[in-house]
Amino acid sequence: GAVVSQHPSWVICKSGTSVKIECRSLDFQATTMFWYRQFPKQSLMLMATSNEGSKATYEQGVEKDKFLINHASLTLSTLTVTSAHPEDSSFYICSARRDGGYSGANVLTFGAGSRLTVL
Amino acid sequence: SQKIEQNSEALNIQEGKTATLTCNYTNYSPAYLQWYRQDPGRGPVFLLLIRENEKEKRKERLKVTFDTTLKQSLFHITASQPADSATYLCALDENTGNQFYFGTGTSLTVIP
């Protein structure tokens, strides 16, 4: 079945440093990937849509210079949290869209998530 | 404004009973409605999808209904088991390919 690998699963960093999170589709190509942020006991908040070979589309209120997204290949998208601060601490989840992945419909395959703690 | 609401944040049921979760939406025109399961500290996992022209879909102990007039989907888990305890999310796809809209989620606990 379709698998999306997300690394690291957890990371602790000092305030002011940058952290990169990778999202790889292992057995399918994904022209579109999505990055979400999730707070405890809350639903997924879409941060940005990442399209292979083009600039990411950010949701309103998400700082593109803070959260850098690169989708350089059909199997890899990266999210870099630049100059991280404690308020950036959160659970970040990526998903890859499987075009026609379920009886012709698009479905999402999610990574396992990355827990970021900024001290 | 657009909204996707799922019934009560938390739902507790006895093992063996049927769990029924609801997903109501406002100001969307979904071509597909999907259900995902999320365990604590993990990413969601796709369970089932139903199209706008379908009334009902089944997969093993799972059943999904879709009423575009009521703008509602019901998700049923029959013969529930403690292992079914998780958060369940509904998601709408308007078939633009660029956006999936997620509901607030319902945390289900099946009590042994």
Interface residues (C-beta under 8 A of the other chain):
Chain A: V4 Q6 T32 F34 K41 Q42 S43 L44 L46 T49 T57 F91 I93 C94 S95 R97 D99 Y102 S103 A105 N106 V107 L108 T109 F110 G111 A112 G113 R115
Chain B: E9 Y32 Q34 Y36 G41 R42 G43 P44 V45 F46 L49 R51 L89 A91 D93 G97 N98 Q99 F100 F102 G103 T104 G105 S107
